[in-house]
Structure formats: C-alpha cells, structure tokens
C-alpha cells in the first residue's frame, strides 16, 4: 500500500512537471462610454481549470482584488459589477474626459496598457502555473452615439477622441 502511494505520488509529480503550461487568454474587452465619461468595461477571458484552482483557492474575494488593482493602476474609482472564471464587468468613473465646443461634445479616452498587468502576474506565487496573455484579441471602445474604435491583439491601447453632436 505504501509503495503504491509512493509510485502514484511520483507519477503525479512527473505528470505535473511535463504538463504544458496553461494559459490565461484575454479574448475581448468592450469599453462602453457614457456621455459623462464614465465607462463600463467587460472583459471575456479563458482560464484553465488549473488556473481557476490556483487563483480562486488563493484569492478569497477576486472582485475586491480586481477593484483594488484597477483603482491603483487607473487612479479612478472602480466598481466591480461581477468577476468570475470567464469574465469581469466593471464600472470606471470618469474614465474619459469630455469637452464641450458649441453643440458638440468631444469624448477622449486615455491611452492604457496591459503591460503592467502582465509584469505583475509574474510576481505572483502562481506565476509558474500559468502563461498569461493580457492583450485582448479584440478591444472595442463604444461611444454613446454608437461610433466604435476597434483594436486587435494590442497590449497598448491608444487614446481615442470622438465628437458627438
């Protein structure tokens, strides 16, 4: 009995050592702006079972951790509407700036990057278990009048300005 448990344990260690690294993959990010510059950001992503276990066993409240990380990086109030193993939905106050000129309002988003998130994950205890790709396959910024700016596989998202009449 003892020897069979030892053999089973050794096989498990070998299996974990040769198993391919699992990946966090950002699929889509949709940022929907309001007329006042507030934004709702919804990110869809893939997490493997191993990543789900590694993160959710360690993190007692992923929504609070996400809120703290975003507020620290964006320097703006953030409300986490939901955060689970496949998506996160947040409200970002004063995300974009607004400027009035005659009858038109120009809304300008800040540029932002996921490079810091990519670096931060490398410092976590579970970094060796995952291979993170924070560059969304598709990032879409949606303005109140329906105008959209779309970016593909970019870790750095530029500032976008759009005038609404």
Secondary structure, 3 states (H helix, E strand, C coil): CHHHHHHHHHHHHHHHHHCCCEEEEEEEEEEEECCCCCEEEEEEEECCHHHHHHHHHHCCCHHHHHHHHHHHHHCCCEEEEEECCCEEEEEECCCEEEEEECCEEEEEECCEECHHHHHHHCCCCCHHHEEEECCCCEEEEECCCCCEEEEECCCEECCCEEEEC
